[in-house]
Each structure stands twice: as C-alpha cells, then as structure tokens.
Amino acid sequence: MTGSQPADVTVRVRRTAQTTHVAFHARNGTPSLRVTLPQPGVMDVARRRLDAGLLALKDVLPGLTVDDEDVPEVFDVLHRIGRGLVFLLFGLEAGVIQGLQTFWNSALPAGRNPALPPPLVECVGDRDCFLPLELLPLHRMWPTVPADRAELVAECRNLVGFSCVVKRTMLPAPVPTGLSLRPTPGGRLPLRFLQHEQLTGARRELDWLTSSAADRVEVDGPYPGGDTGAASLAEQIFDPRRSLSGELRAVPDQVQHFACHCYATLDSPLDNEIELHGGGQDLRVKLGTIAEDLVALKSRPGQGSHEMPLVVMNACGSARMHATSSLSFPHLFLTNGNRGFIGSEIEVPDEVAAAFSEALYERFLLRRLPLGRSVFEARNSLLHTYGNPLGIAYAAYADPQLHVRT
C-alpha cells in the first residue's frame, strides 16, 4: 500500500457561470461520457431532494431491523430517491438516461458481483456542486420490487454506494499525504472520543471501543467529561499530539471520533454547529468559531504542520442535520489538513449510528482492512444483517487505501 489506487471510474463535476457539466471517465477504455445538466442551480435542488429523501427513508424504517413485510415500502422509498435525483440532474431524455446505464455497465461489467472485490469510483467536485453519487441506481434504473431481505440486498447492488467503494474528493482541499495511521509501540491506535453522553448510541460506541476493541485502540476521553481544564475543541483539533490531560504524546491522535449532535439547518455553512455534552458540561460550537480559533492557533510563530488524524463524525439523534448543508463539516476538516472525513448526510437514529460505527471499526481497526473497503463493508453489513439500507447515508472523503500500519 505504497500508493493510491487508481479509480475504475472517475466522475468530475465542473461548474461555469452558465451551466454545470458532469464527465464520466473509465479506466478500462470505455468511451467517456459528458453530460450537461439541464438548468443552473440544479445541484442545489438535488441536494434538497436528497435531504428530503433520506429523511423519508429514515422515517419509514421501523427500527434498526427491517422485517420482510417492510421491505417493499423501504425499497420503494430508497429507489425513488435515486430515480428522483437522476431526473433532476439529467432530465428525461431517454438517450441520456440509457447512455448513463450503458456507460456504467460497460465501465464496471462485474460491478454487481458480490463475489468479486468492489470497484473504486472517485467523485470529484467542489463543495457547492457535489454529486450525490452513492444514491444513483446507475446499473439499472427500472426496479424489481423485492419481496424479502435477501432480494433487497440483491436489488440494492444497482445503487453505486452498495456496489462500489466511493472516494469523494472535495476541491480545492489539499490531498493529505501518507496512507497509513500509526499505532503506539504497543500496537494500539490512539483515538480521541468526543461525545454527547445523553445519546444512547454514543454510550454504546464508547463501550465497544473500550471493551471489544481495547486491545487495538487507545481511547483518550471522553470529552467533555467534567474536566474544566481540558483544552478547547479548536485546540484539540489543531494539535492532536496533546492529550486531554495535557501530556504531549509521541504518537498523536490517529482518529478523532465525534458521537454527537450536529446542526446543519442554516443557509450559512459557518453557522452550522457541533454539540457535545458530558460531565455536566454542554458545549455547542459554530464551525465559523472553530475556523477563527484555528486561524489564531496557526498564526503563532513556530507552529509547524502536525500529523493530522482521520475524523469520523457520527451524528446521531433526531433530524437536526440536513444534507443540503452537511458538506460544511468535511470541508472544515479537509481544509485543516485532516487525513480524511467520514460522516453521514443526515443525523441517523442512535442504534443505526452505533451499529455502523461498530461495523466500520471492526473492519478498519481490528481486521485492519483499508478504509474504503471498511466503509463499503460497513454499509453492506447493515443491509445484510438488519435489512437496513441507511448506511448509504455515510460518505467517505479520504483515500480508500488509508490503513492502520501493522
């Protein structure tokens, strides 16, 4: 794993003052496809459609486990999100729709085969015109309504997020260097846990990390935990070498895990907020405030660059985070130089958030699979184990080859 893996398909979104273009390129020699989106501002409309669709999917789910009798309704809501996005983005011209399917199946002829390693798809765009690629049913857009969970799993392979490892590259954020996370000499990976302790899912995640994963993970936290002398949130993000107790460690945080509330309901991205709670302390901070504090910290003489951790933001609870403005969270951390960002487009129910986190970390931290494959398998694990497709709401902005050094 000395270099980044080339993508099997690259999807680039470019916007001009008049229009937006989407270009599809395949590594296997399939002729490239270029589509001009039908109207200005369509990406904003598509993000609002994505938000409404994911919230509708969350509402129709009976819980973490989906029984066979609920499968047709759950699948109908899920597949309509994708087809609605195709309509908004590409219109209703049959030649364009069929051209998308033809390109995708030619570029990824074994893309739906679960017995083979999943192909890698890279989606490139800036924050304001990011394509919701994972939800698009590009292998086949005419659905066969599944009757049970086994058929649901098979039909979901038509969606990009359930058939491919998806790497999101957000421009103009710099590409982080280094494809490995560094454990301590004892073989445990330093992880800082930032919490909202009133969330059942957050408590379950912390319990799993400090019990089942204790041999592989060195948890610093939780924060806040009642220690009023701990560094501010911006200081912890800025310098992952310094522990909550103030100790300067040889191996800094390699992962910073947020199990918290996120508020992304406002038009201004800098006004979106992270809410933490623990030990009697309540902390609610705007992204703009964190950015301002980071500027001050980085302006001090002698401040060099640090090895920055992967950020996992598991926003759980009720629907406070909207897909229309969720991109502001990865944007903050990627511009800060963090190794990557994993998070959901909306807030997901506690038990789903905890199940996804455990599935992700079981693969990434315990089995030491690469990050892209770990996210892909975590999504599919929820689908296979519980019949729950809400793992599709999680997106990864990181090199899929990022891994824990053995």
N, C-alpha and C positions, 0 to 999 in steps of 0.2 A: 504494500500500500504506500508506495513512494510518490505517486502522482494521482491527480484527479482523474476519475474515469470519464471517457468521452460519452456524451449523450447519444442515445439511439435516435431520438428526435429532439430538435430544438425549436421552440415556439417563441418568436420575438414579436413584441408589440411596440410599434413606433407611432407616435402621435405628432401631427403637424398642426398648424393653426387652423387648417381647414378640415382635416379628416384623420382617421386612425387606420393603420394597416397592421394586419397580422400575417406573419410569414412563417411557414412550416418547412423545416429542412430535415431530411432523413439521412442517417449515416450509411444506409445500405444502398444508396443510389437511386431510390425512388425520386422521380421529378418533384422539385419543390413546389409548394402551393402558396400563393399570395392572395389574401382576401382583403378587400377594402370594406370597413364597417359602414353600415348604411347611413348613419347620421352622427353629427357632432354630439358629444356628451353621452353617447350610448354606454360607455363603460360605467358612468355613474348610475345610470338606470339599471344596468346589470348587477351592480353591487347591491342596490336596494332590493332587487328581485332575489338575489342570493340570500340576503338577510331575512326577508320575509319567508322564503322557502325553508331555510334551516330552522327558523323559529317554529314554522308549521310542522316540520318533521319532529322537532323536539316535543311539541305538544301532543302529537298523535301517538308517540311511543308510550306504551303502558308502564314502562319502567326499564330497568336495565335489561331484563329478559323479555324477548318478543316471542309469544307463542304462535303456533301455526295459524290459528284463526285470525291473528292480527296481521299476518304477513301481507296479504293483498293490499290493505289500506296503507301500510307503511311503505311498501314498494311503490304504490301509485304516487304518493307524495314525493318520495325521493326521486323517481324518474321524471316527474313533471318539473322539478327544479331544473334538471339538466336540459330538458327539451325547451323549457321557457327561456333559459339562457341562450341556447342555440338560436332561437327565434329573435331575441333581442340583439344578439351580436351579429348574426349572419343573414337574417331575413328569412324569406320563404321561397326563394328561388330554388327549384328542385335541383338544378345543376350544381349550385353551390353546396347544398346540403349533401348530395350524393358524392360530390367531389371530396368533401371532408372525410366521409366514411371510406371512400376508395383510397385516399392517401393514407389514412391511419392504418387500415388493414394491410396495405402493401408495405408500409414502413415498418410495421410491427406484426408480421404474419403469425407469430406464436404468442402474441400479447395476452391472449385469454387462456393460455395453457398453464394451469396451476402446477404442473409437474416440472416446469422449467423456471429458471431464475427470472424475476420480473425485469422487463426492460427499464432503462433510465430515460426519463423525459425531463428536459430543462425548460422552464418557462422564464423568460427574461422580459422585464418591463420596469418602468418607474412606478412610484407609489400611487400615482393618480390614474394609471391606466393598466392595472394588473389584471390579467385574465384569470377568472376562477376555473382553472383548467380541470381540477380534480373532479368536479361535478358533471363534466360534459360526457354524454354517452357516445363517444366517437367511434367505438367499434360497431355499434348497432343502435339506431335511434328508434326502431319500432319495437315496443316492449312485448314480451310474453309474460303475462302476469303470473308470478309464482304462486303455487298452492301451499307450500310449506317452506321451512327454513332452508332445507337443502337446495331447493330450487331458487330461493332468494340469493343464496351465495353464488350460484352459477350465473344468475342474471346480473348481479352486481359487477361481474367482471367486464361488462360493457362500459362501465364508468372508468375514467382514467385513473382516479385515485385508488380503485380496488384492483387494478391490473398492472399499474406501473409504479415504480419509485419516482416521485416527482421532486425535483430540485427547483426551488424558487430563487431566482437571482434578482434582487431589487437594485436597480440603478438609482443614483450613482454611488451607492455604498461600496466602500473598498472591499476587495476579496480578502478575507483573513488568511494568513499564512499558517502552515502546519496542519497536518491531517491526523494528529494523534493527541489524545489527552493523557496527562502524565500522572500516574498514581504515586503514592508515597513509597519509600523503600519497603514498607511492609505490605505493599500491594493493594492498598485501599485508596479509592479515588475521593479526593476532597470535594464535598458537596455542601453548599450553604442553603439552608432551608428557611424560606421567608413565608410567613403563614398568616392566615386568618383563622384563628383557632376555633371559632364558632362553627366553621364548616366541617361537617362530618367527613367529607372527602379529604380535607386537609389533614385531619387527625389520622385517618386510615393510611394516607400516603406516608406520613411521618412514622407511624408504627411499622409499616412494611420496610422502610429504609433502615430503621434502627433494629430490626429483628431479622427478617428473612435475608436482607442484603447487608447485614452488619459486617460480614467478613470481607466484603468487596467495597464498601462505602464508608467514608469517614465524614459523619454529619456534623457541621458546625451550625448550631442553632437549637431550637427555632428562634427566629427574630420576627417581631419583638417578643421578648419573653419576660418583661418586667425589669430588665437592666437598663436604667435610665442613662447610664454612662456609655452605652454602646454607640458606635459611630452612626451617623445619619445614613439614610438609604443611598443618597448620592455618593457618599464616601465609600460605602461598601461596593457599589457598582464600579467606582473609579479605581479602587485598589483592592483586588481580590486576594492580595497576599496577607492582608491584616485580618486576623480572626476577630470574632465578636468580643473576645476577652482582651483584645489589643495586641496580641502576640504577632510578630512579623514572621511568617512561616516560609520555609524553603520551597514548599510546593503550594502555590496559591489555589484558590477555588478553581476547579475544573468544570464544575456545573453550578449554576445558581438556579435553584428551583423555587418558583413562586406558586404557592397554593393559596389563592387569594380572590378577592373581588376585583374586577376591572370595570370601569365606567367609560364607555366609548359611545355616548349618545349625542355628543355635541358636534356642531359644524366645524369648530376649530380643533385640529388634532392636538395642539399643545394643551388644550383644556381637558383632554381625557385623563383619567386618574387611575392610580393603583391604590387599593385599600388593604391595609394589613391590620391585624389585631392579635394581641397576645399579652398575657401577664398583666392585664388591666390597662394596657396601653392601646390606643386607637390611633392609627397613622393613615392619613389619606393625602396623597401627594399627586399634584398635577405633573404630567410629562414635561410641560414647559418649565416648571420649577426644578425638576431633576436636571434638565438640559442646562439651565442657567447655572446651577451649582457645579455641574461638570466643567463648564467653561472656566469658572473661577478656580477649580482644583487644577485643571490642566495648564492654567496660566502661570502657576508658581514656578520660579526658577528651579532648574534641576529635575523637573518632573519628566521622566522618560516614559517610553511605552512599556506596558506590562503584558504578560501572557494572559489574555482575556478569556473568560470561561464561556461555555455554551450556556444559553439561557433557555429554560423551559418554563413557560408561563401557563399554568393550568388554571384557567379562570372558571371557577365552579360556583354554583348557586343559582339564583334566579336570573332572568334575562336582563342583564344590565349592559352587556357588551354587544354592539351591533356590528355586523360585517361591513357596513358602509364606512366605518372609521377604524376598524380593528388594525389596519395596516400601519397605523401610527406607532404601535407597540414594537413590532420588529424593526421599523425604521429607526427608532431611537437607539436600540441596542446595536444594530448593524453599523450605524454611523459612529458609534462609540468604539468599534473595533472588536466587538464580541465575536467569538468563534462561530456563532450561529444562533438561531432563534427557532424554537418550536412553540406553537400556540394554536389556540382554536379561534375560528372566525366569530363565534358567539360563545357566551357562557353556557356550559353544559351542566346537566344535573350532577350532583355530588357523586353518586355511585358510578356514573359513567366516567367522570373525570378520574376517579380513583382507579377504576378498572383499566383505563387507558394508560395511566401513569405506570401501574404495576407491569402491564404487558410490555410497555416500551422499555422500562429499566431492566426487566428480567432478561431481555434480549441484549440491550446495549451495555449494561453494567455487569451482569452476571455471566452471560454467554459470550460477551464481547463481540457481538456482530457489529458491522458498520452501521452508522446512524441511519442512512437512507433505508436500508433493509429492515432495521428495527422499527422505524415509523410505519413502513409498509405492513410489516407483520403485525404490529400492534393494532392497526386499523382492521386488518382481516381477522385478528384474534377475537375482537369484539363481535364481528359479524358471524364467525364460525361458532363461537362459544355461546353467545347470547342471542344471536339473530338480530343484533343491534347495529345499524349502519352509521351511527352518529360519529364514529371515528373518522368519517370523511370530513368532518369539520376541522380537523387538525391539519396544519400546514407546516412544512419544514423549509426554513431559509438557512441552509447550511450545505457544505459539501457532503454528499451522501457517503463518501469514503471516510469521513471522520470516525475515529475509533479510539478505544481505550488501549493504550500501549500495554503489551503483556510483559 
